């Protein structure tokens, strides 16, 4: 059977799923289609023409190269296709987004046929995705006096590719659709269990609202009632897009409610309108900007204040909210982009200027942030060639500099890494900054989309200014099923060729690693002044400042070595008092959130800001427990301020782990890993000699707020509870409901325990081993009354535990130990009351491969408590995922219920939990 017949068979199979033909990215298939187009008598000619024109993915896909070449043949008259005129061929090239299409256009523009050259130049003037090979070629032609090249360079210097775009509509009519009440996780928009289909956009679109067909039908009906309006998807009484960036979530919303990006590229929509009562999660809002969408902070429910300005509370102590205006489904509103206000008819509802900053409006005008980033680079290149200053076409970056005011840690990092700012100007929070990125991380479920984004923006190699980048296999580590076998090797091969260090070697020379990406990035980050971008919300390092990002922003960082964002405000967190010996550091993490909310009357001052945590004395592994959780605090990022000696110790740990990667054969031709070891050595020398001490904020830095955590108040383990039965739906599934262990009275049934995810480190595994020995000594045996699933984050940890004897202890009490030579091919559907030692990786925390049984109560060390993530609801009971420390999880599975304080203290007796004493040194400059 021919490749085309195979494609027709796939089309029939997709029809049964209600899907259109899958977009073509294969050169072999498109070549066959072109062969059929040239054969005027071919029975498939008409449909082949349709596939060629309207169903080929652009950028650097192999199919795009074949399409661009055939269009070139048509333009030059070498091939005649009566249905595709010269102007039509140029039109199609204009929508192919760089790579081979730019090469073809340059061939034509710099060719000998003057008329064709003019037409090609007109198209090139609209393009922004030019890379070094293209600009070098153009500059060479310019230097030789080529008139077309001179004309193009002048056009680029004036940024006509941007200035000649139509302006944003002044008034945008929208009709509201409440997607949910309370915080809306990106799992609702793009469930983790559907991660395998993210690169197939139409197929993935079927999972919107977690496959809720009734809700999807309601959305379609609303659109049918209001065909002239755009739908605004809303999180009522909550924040939209918590949990992760999920480019796939924005893509799904855009697919259902957005605007078609190109008539020649199927299932790629842009410009969705998304809103929340409490706005949009910071990393998700960045993703909205990638598509040129609109993200609104509605504030339609407002906390009520008394005459003295104090928050009025109900009998449960919760703030009383008042609805300022309704956004019930079906409400027609108008967004005025000129006045930057939201209206209901003639009634002004809300100032929405934060959603329409000059920079965001540029994204909207250009169809997304990529075009603006590449446009600025192209204009800068052209201006340099002409020897002129850059013409101020784009909105000037806001540069805020306050005389006499010191710098926070993030302000210092951004000033160090900034590019294109006014020379010598010191920038404070609120300034818009382009920064160079040091470390980039891509994980396996979003990595498929990142590779697709790189192809779409015609990128072929990693930017030389990136110190290092890593592609993980952790999110699909639990089950090596057919979907993983099909997707992951292809992803690893692409990323390895692109220049990343990959967890899996396409050539099979080193053993596949499924280490949790955040743990690897935490080791690869060897600079406390570094900026890290990663394709996961938990890209939160204990060194430098790290930002979780969507797959597109990751692609942009890989391709350009840059990221653009405002310098965020910071909240300073310091500690006082003494940590009790039987407390785990996870309890400090949860208490930080609880005490912050108490100190600020229920207002989350962390949301959208940097948490500058003066943790001082904790090395990187333990400090990561804090920074990792800041994603759940809704912070934009976090920074650990460390003592010099502590930072040196952390860097020595990182060096050792990077060396292990080198020894395994994971370094590439550019010896990226070796370079990171050398960078770490240089930094250690700077610290030891005092040439450059560890990163510290200035003593006179200004913060949005300051929070002091009293360790003396933490008297018992703290648990983040999803509160699944709260009468107020908006208060369910938030991470703000932190309860002490005693709240449960030692009676709450626990159906399954999970020790794993990025929140645990080697110390947690050792605590687990010691607790099992304690329980055996206390009761004569270890008997589990609920299953305990254990997934170490990295292979390094497993190796170290084996060397130190702790792994043997875990194996002794386990009923299952992972075997990499025979990985699981199917997900578990049930668990016995025993200990499972699972393969390193994300496991239950991801929810995309394995889950607890529906309706279970899970006690976990992980980060996710959203509905359906770790456990789904059953017909009889809501599933709930309570988050706590390793000791609480372990004891809960042994008892089959939450422990009492007496049981807890006995179980951890003699175990050295995380020691934490606040630094006594001055952690400011």
Beta strands, then each sheet from edge to edge (+ up, - down):
strand 1: 171-181
strand 2: 184-185
strand 3: 230-236
strand 4: 240-242
strand 5: 259-260
strand 6: 269-270
strand 7: 273-276
strand 8: 294-297
strand 9: 301-303
strand 10: 321-323
strand 11: 332-336
strand 12: 341-344
strand 13: 347-351
strand 14: 418-419
strand 15: 432-436
strand 16: 439-442
strand 17: 468-471
strand 18: 501-502
strand 19: 531-534
strand 20: 545-548
strand 21: 562-566
strand 22: 570-576
strand 23: 610-616
strand 24: 637-642
strand 25: 705-710
strand 26: 718-720
strand 27: 738-740
strand 28: 752-756
strand 29: 787-791
strand 30: 814-817
strand 31: 835-838
strand 32: 857-860
strand 33: 880-883
sheet 1: 8+ 7+ 3+ 1+ 11- 12+ 13-
sheet 2: 2+ 4+
sheet 3: 5+ 6-
sheet 4: 9+ 10-
sheet 5: 14+ 15- 21+
sheet 6: 18+ 17+ 16+ 19+ 20+
sheet 7: 24+ 23+ 22+ 25+
sheet 8: 26+ 27-
sheet 9: 30+ 31+ 29+ 28+ 32+ 33+
end
